């Protein structure tokens, strides 16, 4: 049995004709999000090396699944890189990637899951892949350019399949002696959701910004990223995420559970977006009045209160 199901329409880079995209030029927030994602997806080999180490006690099917997943994630990084460089030829992707790797380390490949057990790791991976598919669906629904929409559709489909792969691995793991209780699944999954603005993403955002402008205050990065991304989500996007996540966390996917969880996600996303926009607006006013250094101090003060 293969954990990673074949794609009905495999992603092929030759299917996407890259060209200048006025839509991205007119939406610097979306362009910054895609540059950030291009860097994150381009670290696929790091993620695979770590998971190979964590899953080393399992059989060859697990290794083969991670190898297949890694190949597809590499394709995602290349596709996104091609998109953002076509939209912004001045973007120095290699410089941004070098800075990202140098400043943002990934988990040690010592065979220990940072989540705890193999099952814990799988719960976290299911959440990440479900939210990645939701992320691409959300961006697709706001896009108008055909090549951008087609790329985001392909990425969303792949991430949904990747969720299915990790969910199948989790089901097998849960049949063994190391099965997790329901409360543990909830704790691991919700904790992973609260880390979505983690060092990997914000570090990539800062690295992409440096490649364009020569610098970006780290204190502003998380707020700017959230302000650009979270207002794009709608309830139906989060209901899709809930349909995937609820069986993993709660062991059920009935309409009431899914809708309540989607509502909770919607409230959380709206609040984060509103807070981030307010902070970015306030810090922009500080910068206009007092300069970049003062804005950095103000951003640190706001972050410490958060």
C-alpha positions in Angstrom: 0.0 0.0 0.0 1.3 3.4 -1.0 0.6 6.2 1.5 1.0 8.9 -1.3 -1.8 8.5 -3.8 -0.9 9.4 -7.5 -2.1 12.8 -8.7 -4.9 12.7 -11.2 -3.3 15.7 -12.9 0.4 15.7 -11.9 2.0 19.2 -11.6 4.3 19.8 -14.6 6.4 23.0 -14.7 6.2 23.0 -18.5 2.4 23.6 -18.2 3.0 27.1 -16.8 4.1 29.8 -19.1 5.7 32.5 -16.9 5.2 36.1 -17.8 5.0 39.5 -16.3 2.0 39.7 -13.9 0.5 43.2 -13.5 -1.8 41.8 -10.8 1.1 41.0 -8.5 2.7 44.4 -9.2 -0.6 46.0 -8.1 -0.8 43.9 -5.0 2.6 44.1 -3.2 1.1 42.2 -0.2 0.3 39.2 -2.3 3.7 39.3 -4.0 5.4 39.4 -0.6 3.3 36.4 0.5 4.3 34.4 -2.6 8.0 35.3 -2.2 7.9 34.1 1.4 6.1 30.9 0.4 8.6 30.3 -2.5 11.5 30.4 0.1 9.6 28.1 2.6 8.7 25.5 -0.1 12.3 25.6 -1.4 13.6 24.0 1.8 11.9 20.7 1.0 15.1 18.8 1.3 15.5 20.0 4.9 12.0 18.9 5.8 12.4 15.5 4.1 15.8 14.8 5.9 14.2 15.6 9.2 11.2 13.4 8.6 13.3 10.5 7.3 15.2 10.7 10.6 12.0 10.8 12.7 10.4 7.9 10.7 13.5 5.8 10.5 12.1 3.1 12.8 9.2 2.5 10.3 9.4 0.4 7.1 10.3 1.2 3.5 6.8 2.4 2.7 7.3 5.4 5.0 10.7 6.2 3.3 9.1 6.0 -0.2 6.2 8.2 0.8 8.6 10.9 2.2 10.7 10.7 -1.0 7.7 11.1 -3.2 6.4 14.0 -1.1 9.8 15.6 -1.2 10.0 15.5 -5.0 6.6 17.2 -5.2 7.5 19.9 -2.6 10.6 20.6 -4.6 8.4 21.2 -7.6 6.3 23.6 -5.6 9.4 25.7 -4.7 10.5 25.9 -8.3 7.0 26.9 -9.5 6.7 29.6 -6.9 10.2 30.9 -7.6 9.4 31.1 -11.3 6.2 33.0 -10.6 7.7 35.6 -8.3 10.8 36.2 -10.5 8.6 36.7 -13.6 6.5 39.1 -11.6 9.5 40.9 -10.1 12.7 40.4 -12.2 14.6 42.5 -9.7 14.0 40.0 -6.9 17.2 38.2 -6.1 15.9 34.8 -5.1 19.3 33.2 -4.6 20.4 36.0 -2.2 17.1 35.7 -0.3 17.5 31.9 0.0 21.1 32.2 1.2 20.0 34.7 3.9 17.1 32.5 4.9 19.2 29.4 5.3 21.9 31.2 7.1 19.6 32.9 9.6 16.7 30.4 10.1 17.9 26.9 11.1 15.6 23.9 10.7 15.1 21.1 13.2 18.0 18.8 14.0 18.0 15.5 12.1 18.7 13.4 15.2 15.7 11.1 14.9 13.7 12.9 17.7 10.5 14.6 16.8 10.2 18.2 18.1 6.5 17.3 18.7 7.2 14.3 20.9 6.4 10.9 19.2 6.0 9.8 15.6 2.2 10.1 16.1 2.6 13.6 17.4 4.6 14.5 14.4 2.0 13.1 12.1 -0.8 15.1 13.8 1.2 18.3 13.3 1.9 17.4 9.6 -1.7 16.8 8.9 -2.6 20.2 10.3 0.2 21.9 8.3 -0.8 20.2 5.0 -4.5 20.9 5.5 -3.8 24.6 6.2 -1.4 24.7 3.2 -4.1 23.5 0.9 -6.5 26.0 2.4 -3.9 28.8 2.0 -3.5 28.1 -1.8 -7.2 27.9 -2.3 -7.6 31.2 -0.5 -5.0 32.9 -2.7 -6.5 31.3 -5.8 -10.0 32.7 -5.1 -8.5 36.2 -5.0 -6.4 35.9 -8.1 -7.5 36.9 -11.6 -4.4 36.1 -13.9 -4.9 32.7 -15.5 -1.4 31.4 -15.0 -1.5 32.5 -11.3 -4.8 30.8 -10.7 -3.7 27.6 -12.5 -0.6 27.4 -10.4 -2.4 28.0 -7.1 -5.0 25.3 -8.0 -2.3 22.8 -8.7 -0.5 23.6 -5.5 -3.7 23.3 -3.5 -4.5 19.9 -5.0 -1.0 18.6 -4.2 -1.2 19.8 -0.6 -4.6 18.1 -0.1 -3.0 14.9 -1.3 -0.1 15.4 1.0 -2.6 15.8 3.9 -4.1 12.4 2.8 -0.7 10.8 2.9 0.1 11.9 6.4 -3.4 11.1 7.6 -3.0 7.5 6.2 0.3 7.2 8.1 -1.3 8.6 11.2 -4.1 6.0 11.0 -1.6 3.2 10.8 0.4 4.6 13.7 -2.8 4.9 15.8 -3.4 1.2 15.3 -0.1 0.4 17.2 0.9 0.6 20.8 1.9 4.3 20.5 -1.6 5.5 19.7 -2.4 9.0 21.0 -5.5 9.8 23.0 -8.0 12.4 21.7 -6.9 15.1 24.1 -3.3 14.7 23.0 -4.2 15.0 19.4 -6.2 18.2 20.1 -3.3 19.6 22.1 -0.7 18.9 19.5 -2.8 20.1 16.6 -4.0 23.3 18.2 -0.5 24.1 19.4 0.8 23.7 15.8 -1.9 26.0 14.5 -0.8 28.7 17.0 2.7 28.4 15.6 1.8 29.3 12.0 3.5 32.7 12.3 6.6 30.8 13.4 10.3 31.5 12.7 10.3 29.6 9.4 7.6 31.8 7.8 8.6 35.1 9.3 12.3 34.4 8.7 11.4 33.8 5.0 9.4 37.0 4.9 12.3 39.0 6.2 14.7 37.4 3.8 12.5 38.1 0.9 12.2 41.7 2.0 15.9 42.1 2.4 16.5 40.9 -1.2 14.3 43.7 -2.5 15.0 46.7 -0.2 18.1 45.7 1.7 16.4 45.3 5.1 13.2 45.0 7.1 12.6 45.4 10.8 12.1 42.0 12.3 9.6 43.5 14.8 7.3 44.5 11.9 7.6 41.2 9.9 4.9 39.1 11.6 2.4 42.0 11.7 3.0 42.8 8.0 2.7 39.2 6.9 -0.5 38.7 8.9 -2.0 42.0 7.7 -1.4 41.0 4.1 -2.6 37.4 4.4 -5.4 36.9 7.0 -8.0 39.4 5.5 -8.1 37.2 2.4 -9.7 34.3 4.2 -13.4 33.7 4.0 -15.6 31.3 5.9 -15.8 28.7 3.1 -12.0 28.5 3.0 -11.8 27.8 6.7 -14.7 25.3 6.5 -12.5 23.4 4.0 -9.7 23.4 6.5 -12.0 22.3 9.3 -13.3 19.3 7.2 -9.7 18.0 7.0 -8.5 18.9 10.5 -11.6 17.8 12.6 -11.1 14.0 12.0 -7.5 14.3 13.1 -8.1 16.3 16.2 -11.5 15.3 17.3 -12.1 11.9 15.6 -15.3 13.2 13.9 -16.3 15.2 10.9 -20.1 15.7 11.3 -21.5 19.0 10.0 -21.9 20.6 13.5 -18.3 19.9 14.6 -16.9 21.1 11.3 -19.0 24.3 11.3 -18.2 25.1 14.9 -14.5 24.6 14.3 -14.6 26.6 11.1 -16.3 29.4 13.0 -13.6 29.4 15.7 -10.9 29.5 13.0 -12.8 32.4 11.3 -12.9 34.4 14.5 -9.2 33.8 15.2 -8.2 34.7 11.7 -10.3 37.9 11.7 -8.9 39.0 15.0 -5.3 38.4 14.0 -5.8 40.2 10.8 -7.4 43.2 12.5 -4.7 43.4 15.2 -2.0 43.1 12.6 -3.4 45.8 10.4 -3.8 48.1 13.4 -0.2 47.5 14.4 1.2 48.0 10.9 -0.8 51.3 10.5 0.4 52.6 13.9 4.0 51.7 13.2 3.9 53.2 9.7 2.8 56.5 11.3 5.7 56.3 13.8 8.1 55.7 10.9 6.7 58.7 9.0 7.2 60.9 12.0 10.3 59.6 13.7 12.1 57.4 11.2 12.9 53.7 10.8 14.8 53.2 14.1 12.0 54.6 16.2 9.5 52.3 14.3 11.7 49.3 15.2 11.7 50.3 18.9 7.9 50.7 18.8 7.5 47.4 17.0 9.5 45.6 19.7 7.4 47.3 22.4 4.2 46.2 20.7 5.5 42.6 20.2 6.5 42.4 23.9 3.0 43.3 25.0 1.6 40.6 22.6 
